[in-house]
Amino acid sequence: MLADIESLAPVVDDPGLRMRQAIAEVVTRSKREIPHYYLERDIPLARAQDWCSAFNQGKPAEQLVLVSPGQGAGRIPPVQRLLPGGQLSE
C-alpha cells in the first residue's frame, strides 16, 4: 500500500532534496527525543537608541549605526518534517 502512495508522489528534480530530507529527519528525531527549553528575555534598548541617535547626528547614511530590535524577529521559515515514506512536510 505504501508503494502505491509513493508511486503517486510527483517526481521532483531537486538536487538538494536528499540533503533537506536528511536534515528534516535529524531535526524531527531531535525534537521528538531530546527535551528542548526555550528562554526569552526582554532587553531595554532605549539607552542604545539614544546613543545611536547622538552618534549618528550629521553623519552620511553609509556611516550610520542602527539599532534594530526586530532584526532577528522576522518570519522564521517553518521546519520541514520527514513524513513516513520519505516525503517532506511543507
C-alpha positions as CSV (number, residue, x, y, z in Angstrom):
1,M,0.0,0.0,0.0
2,L,2.8,2.4,0.9
3,A,4.4,1.7,-2.5
4,D,1.2,2.7,-4.2
5,I,1.1,6.0,-2.4
6,E,4.8,6.7,-3.1
7,S,4.3,5.9,-6.8
8,L,1.7,8.8,-6.9
9,A,4.1,11.3,-5.5
10,P,5.4,13.8,-8.0
11,V,9.0,13.3,-9.2
12,V,11.0,16.4,-8.2
13,D,14.2,17.3,-10.0
14,D,15.8,19.0,-7.0
15,P,19.5,18.3,-6.2
16,G,19.1,19.5,-2.6
17,L,16.1,17.3,-1.9
18,R,18.0,14.4,-0.3
19,M,20.0,16.7,1.9
20,R,16.8,18.5,3.1
21,Q,15.2,15.1,3.7
22,A,18.2,14.1,5.8
23,I,18.2,17.3,7.8
24,A,14.5,17.1,8.3
25,E,14.8,13.5,9.6
26,V,17.5,14.5,12.1
27,V,15.6,17.6,13.3
28,T,12.4,15.7,13.6
29,R,14.1,12.9,15.6
30,S,15.9,15.5,17.8
31,K,12.6,17.4,18.5
32,R,10.9,14.1,19.4
33,E,13.7,12.5,21.6
34,I,15.6,15.4,23.2
35,P,13.9,17.8,25.7
36,H,14.0,21.4,24.4
37,Y,13.8,24.5,26.5
38,Y,13.2,28.0,25.1
39,L,14.1,31.1,27.1
40,E,13.4,34.7,26.4
41,R,14.4,37.9,28.0
42,D,13.3,41.5,27.4
43,I,16.2,43.8,26.8
44,P,15.6,47.6,27.2
45,L,17.0,49.4,24.1
46,A,16.2,53.0,25.0
47,R,19.8,53.8,26.0
48,A,21.2,52.1,22.9
49,Q,18.7,54.0,20.7
50,D,19.6,57.3,22.4
51,W,23.3,56.6,21.9
52,C,22.8,55.8,18.2
53,S,20.8,59.0,17.7
54,A,23.6,61.1,19.2
55,F,26.3,59.2,17.4
56,N,24.6,59.4,14.0
57,Q,23.9,63.1,14.2
58,G,25.1,64.7,10.9
59,K,26.7,61.5,9.5
60,P,26.0,60.3,6.0
61,A,23.9,57.2,5.5
62,E,26.8,54.8,4.9
63,Q,28.3,55.7,8.4
64,L,25.1,55.3,10.4
65,V,24.8,52.8,13.3
66,L,21.4,51.3,13.6
67,V,19.6,49.6,16.5
68,S,17.1,47.1,15.1
69,P,15.5,45.1,17.8
70,G,13.2,43.4,15.2
71,Q,16.1,42.2,13.0
72,G,16.0,38.7,14.5
73,A,12.3,38.6,15.0
74,G,11.4,38.4,11.3
75,R,9.5,35.5,9.8
76,I,11.3,32.3,10.5
77,P,10.7,29.6,7.9
78,P,9.0,26.5,9.2
79,V,11.0,23.4,9.9
80,Q,10.3,20.7,7.5
81,R,9.4,17.3,8.9
82,L,10.2,14.0,7.3
83,L,6.9,12.1,6.9
84,P,6.5,8.3,6.7
85,G,7.6,7.3,3.2
86,G,10.3,9.9,2.9
87,Q,8.1,12.8,2.0
88,L,8.9,16.3,3.4
89,S,6.2,18.3,5.0
90,E,5.7,21.9,4.0
